[in-house]
């Protein structure tokens, strides 16, 4: 069951702040940032007398990682195709320049026979 208010957008919005990313590593008691992480479903809060312990919830991070991975593969494929097109264009450009240089290269003079 997903925490209330959870969405991939909320995960990325919560992770956009470097302080909140650091909180996931250290999980300190910085209430302002913990509330944002809690609303995004990245942590849950318990209750033990006067304490309000927080616990890292890995599922939203795993879902964010899966989403990023899907798009990483798409973009890598797009960049590979772009690299191939650029390589082909450079090759054609070099052939064109070489042909033009050949046309303007001075021809050796022929000697006239006497």
C-alpha positions in Angstrom: 0.0 0.0 0.0 1.4 3.4 -1.0 1.6 6.2 1.6 -1.1 8.9 1.3 0.0 11.6 -1.1 2.7 9.4 -2.8 3.6 10.0 -6.4 6.7 9.9 -8.5 6.5 13.7 -8.8 6.5 14.0 -5.0 9.5 11.7 -4.8 11.6 13.8 -7.2 10.4 17.0 -5.7 11.5 15.8 -2.3 14.8 14.6 -3.6 15.4 17.9 -5.5 16.7 19.5 -2.3 20.3 18.4 -1.4 19.5 18.8 2.3 16.7 16.2 2.0 19.0 13.9 0.1 21.5 14.1 2.9 18.7 13.4 5.4 18.1 10.1 3.7 21.7 9.2 4.4 21.8 10.5 8.0 18.2 10.7 8.9 18.7 13.6 11.5 15.8 15.2 13.3 15.3 18.2 11.1 11.6 18.5 11.2 11.0 20.9 8.3 12.7 18.5 5.8 11.4 15.4 7.5 7.8 16.6 6.9 8.5 17.0 3.2 10.0 13.5 3.0 7.1 12.1 4.9 4.5 13.7 2.6 6.4 12.3 -0.4 6.2 8.8 1.2 10.0 8.5 1.5 9.9 8.1 5.2 7.3 7.1 7.8 7.0 8.3 11.4 6.2 6.2 14.4 5.3 7.1 17.9 7.1 5.9 21.0 6.0 8.0 24.0 7.5 11.4 23.4 9.7 10.2 20.5 8.7 10.4 16.9 11.2 8.0 15.2 11.5 8.0 11.4 12.3 5.1 9.2 13.5 5.1 5.6 11.0 3.7 3.1 12.9 2.2 0.2 9.9 1.6 -2.2 9.6 5.2 -3.5 13.3 5.4 -4.1 13.2 2.1 -5.9 10.3 3.3 -8.1 12.2 6.5 -8.8 15.3 4.5 -9.7 13.2 2.3 -12.1 11.7 5.3 -13.7 15.1 7.0 -14.2 16.6 3.7 -15.6 13.9 3.4 -18.2 14.5 6.9 -19.5 18.3 6.5 -19.2 18.1 3.6 -21.7 15.9 5.6 -24.0 18.2 8.6 -24.0 21.3 6.4 -24.4 19.7 4.8 -27.5 18.8 8.3 -28.8 22.4 9.6 -28.2 23.9 6.5 -29.9 21.7 7.2 -33.0 22.7 10.9 -33.0 26.4 9.9 -32.7 25.9 7.7 -35.8 24.3 10.5 -37.8 27.0 13.0 -36.8 29.7 10.5 -37.8 28.0 10.0 -41.2 27.7 13.8 -41.7 31.3 14.4 -40.8 32.4 11.6 -43.2 30.3 13.2 -46.0 31.6 16.6 -45.2 35.2 15.4 -45.3 34.7 13.7 -48.7 33.1 17.0 -50.1 36.0 19.1 -48.8 38.6 16.6 -50.2 36.8 16.7 -53.6 36.8 20.6 -53.6 40.4 20.7 -52.7 41.2 18.3 -55.5 39.5 20.6 -57.9 41.4 23.7 -56.9 44.8 22.0 -56.5 47.3 23.4 -59.0 47.9 21.0 -61.8 51.6 20.2 -62.6 52.8 22.0 -65.8 53.6 19.9 -68.7 56.8 20.4 -70.4 56.7 21.1 -74.1 58.9 19.0 -76.2 61.3 20.7 -78.6 
